[in-house]
Amino acid sequence: MRRRFFVRIVALDMDGTLLDAAGAIPPGFWDVKRRAEERGWIIAPASGRQLATLENTFAAEPPRAFIAENGTVVSIGGEIVSTTTVPAAEVSAALARATQIEAAVVVCSPTVAFIQRGLPASTRAEIDKYYHSVEEVDDVYACSPEGVIKLAFFGEAEAVIAPALRECVDQATVVVSGAQWVDIMHPEANKGVALHQLAVALDFDLADTVAFGDYLNDYELLRTAGTAYAMENAHPQLKEIADAIAPANTEYGVVTELNKLLED
């Protein structure tokens, strides 16, 4: 694929895209990031992960921008410039429904995630992968519905959680963001909208953006970007809309394709 534009922003999904099979930053990434930034490119991790988690992951050499919580939080230069909250009534309805299904619940604000005290160690370990700023509460289902940017549910995502939640919310979006994760967000919140917000804030053309993704919560991101890469391991729906297919995350596909772009 020949590139016919200036690269300004590169949005990178994390799990299944940038990160390797062990969930780590792949070999060669820091070098390619430095070279890209020397060209003036904005490397923007775009993840369902919490902003605090992304900041910790990239603490050694922080990128200028982050798209966190599946697009509900956008940060530039260490400052949150955009948040999108879930309607309070939808939060209340989803939390009420969650008491009737097997799922761990994460109630997300822009800076902290609230979880039920006493979760099983295996569940807490999974939550801790994605949420580094966490507060345990005695009754997560009684959390205030105001100011919630995302509800995340851990368990049987497609078979159990997503269908149950779709029955009870109609003014929010239910997104399967991983094999065991379902997110509820504002209907107009997604990584694609966040990429647009980031481009506007930086005064860049969307045509000059590149995005890499692998799962359904990356769909709008790839739709919005000027050039869209789906990973070889991506969901079939993403491959259908991608401009190009990158090698799998286990083969460090993002690093490979960024090196190619830098050679142009």
Backbone hydrogen bonds, N-H to C=O, Kabsch-Sander energy under -0.5 kcal/mol:
donor,donor_aa,acceptor,acceptor_aa,energy
8,R,208,D,-3.1
9,I,208,D,-1.3
10,V,42,I,-3.1
11,A,9,I,-0.5
11,A,210,V,-3.1
12,L,10,V,-0.5
12,L,44,A,-2.0
13,D,11,A,-0.6
13,D,212,F,-1.9
17,T,14,M,-1.9
18,L,13,D,-1.1
19,L,14,M,-2.0
20,D,24,A,-2.6
23,G,20,D,-2.2
29,F,26,P,-1.8
32,V,28,G,-2.0
33,K,29,F,-2.9
34,R,30,W,-2.2
35,R,31,D,-2.2
36,A,32,V,-2.3
37,E,33,K,-2.6
38,E,34,R,-1.9
39,R,35,R,-1.0
39,R,36,A,-0.6
40,G,37,E,-1.1
41,W,36,A,-2.2
42,I,8,R,-2.9
43,I,41,W,-0.7
44,A,10,V,-3.1
44,A,42,I,-0.7
46,A,12,L,-3.5
47,S,67,I,-2.7
50,Q,130,Y,-2.1
54,L,50,Q,-2.3
55,E,51,L,-2.8
56,N,52,A,-1.9
57,T,53,T,-2.4
58,F,54,L,-2.0
59,A,56,N,-1.3
61,E,58,F,-0.7
65,A,43,I,-0.7
66,F,75,S,-2.4
67,I,45,P,-3.0
68,A,66,F,-0.5
68,A,73,V,-2.8
69,E,49,R,-3.0
70,N,47,S,-2.7
71,G,47,S,-0.5
71,G,68,A,-1.3
72,T,68,A,-0.6
72,T,69,E,-1.2
73,V,68,A,-1.7
74,V,82,S,-2.2
75,S,66,F,-2.6
76,I,79,E,-2.6
77,G,64,R,-3.5
79,E,76,I,-1.7
81,V,74,V,-2.7
81,V,79,E,-0.5
82,S,74,V,-1.4
84,T,72,T,-1.6
86,V,148,V,-3.5
90,E,87,P,-0.7
91,V,87,P,-1.8
92,S,88,A,-2.4
93,A,89,A,-2.1
94,A,90,E,-2.5
95,L,91,V,-2.5
96,A,92,S,-2.0
97,R,93,A,-2.1
98,A,94,A,-2.2
99,T,95,L,-0.8
99,T,96,A,-0.6
100,Q,97,R,-2.0
101,I,98,A,-1.1
103,A,101,I,-1.1
104,A,154,F,-2.3
106,V,152,A,-2.9
107,V,114,F,-2.5
108,C,106,V,-0.7
108,C,150,K,-2.7
109,S,112,V,-2.6
113,A,133,S,-2.5
114,F,107,V,-2.9
115,I,135,E,-1.9
116,Q,105,V,-0.5
117,R,137,V,-2.6
119,L,116,Q,-0.8
124,R,120,P,-2.6
125,A,121,A,-2.3
126,E,122,S,-1.6
127,I,123,T,-2.4
128,D,124,R,-2.6
129,K,125,A,-0.8
129,K,126,E,-0.7
130,Y,126,E,-0.7
130,Y,127,I,-1.2
131,Y,127,I,-2.2
132,H,130,Y,-0.5
134,V,132,H,-0.8
135,E,113,A,-2.9
137,V,115,I,-2.6
142,A,139,D,-1.7
143,C,140,V,-1.4
148,V,145,P,-0.7
149,I,108,C,-2.3
149,I,147,G,-0.6
150,K,108,C,-1.2
151,L,184,I,-2.0
152,A,106,V,-2.6
153,F,182,V,-2.8
154,F,104,A,-2.6
155,G,180,Q,-2.2
156,E,102,E,-0.5
157,A,155,G,-1.4
157,A,179,A,-0.9
160,V,156,E,-1.6
161,I,156,E,-2.6
162,A,157,A,-2.8
164,A,160,V,-1.7
165,L,161,I,-2.4
166,R,162,A,-2.3
167,E,163,P,-1.0
168,C,165,L,-1.2
169,V,165,L,-1.3
173,T,185,M,-2.9
175,V,173,T,-0.6
175,V,183,D,-3.2
177,S,175,V,-0.9
177,S,181,W,-1.3
178,G,181,W,-1.2
181,W,178,G,-0.8
182,V,153,F,-2.1
183,D,175,V,-3.2
184,I,151,L,-2.6
185,M,173,T,-2.1
189,A,186,H,-2.2
190,N,188,E,-0.5
194,A,190,N,-2.1
195,L,191,K,-2.3
196,H,192,G,-2.1
197,Q,193,V,-2.5
198,L,194,A,-2.5
199,A,195,L,-2.6
200,V,196,H,-2.5
201,A,197,Q,-2.4
202,L,198,L,-1.8
203,D,199,A,-0.6
203,D,200,V,-1.0
204,F,199,A,-2.9
208,D,205,D,-1.8
209,T,206,L,-1.6
210,V,9,I,-2.6
211,A,227,T,-2.2
212,F,11,A,-2.2
213,G,229,Y,-1.9
218,D,215,Y,-2.5
219,Y,216,L,-1.5
222,L,218,D,-2.4
223,R,219,Y,-2.1
224,T,220,E,-2.1
225,A,221,L,-2.1
226,G,206,L,-0.9
227,T,209,T,-1.8
229,Y,211,A,-3.0
230,A,244,A,-2.2
231,M,213,G,-2.0
232,E,246,A,-1.6
234,A,231,M,-2.2
235,H,214,D,-2.7
238,L,235,H,-1.4
239,K,235,H,-1.5
240,E,236,P,-1.6
241,I,237,Q,-0.7
241,I,238,L,-0.7
242,A,238,L,-1.1
243,D,228,A,-2.1
244,A,228,A,-1.6
246,A,230,A,-2.5
246,A,244,A,-0.5
251,E,248,A,-1.7
252,Y,249,N,-1.7
253,G,248,A,-1.5
254,V,17,T,-0.5
256,T,252,Y,-2.0
257,E,253,G,-2.5
258,L,254,V,-2.5
259,N,255,V,-2.1
260,K,256,T,-1.6
261,L,257,E,-2.3
262,L,258,L,-2.3
263,E,259,N,-1.0
263,E,260,K,-0.6
264,D,260,K,-0.7
264,D,261,L,-0.9
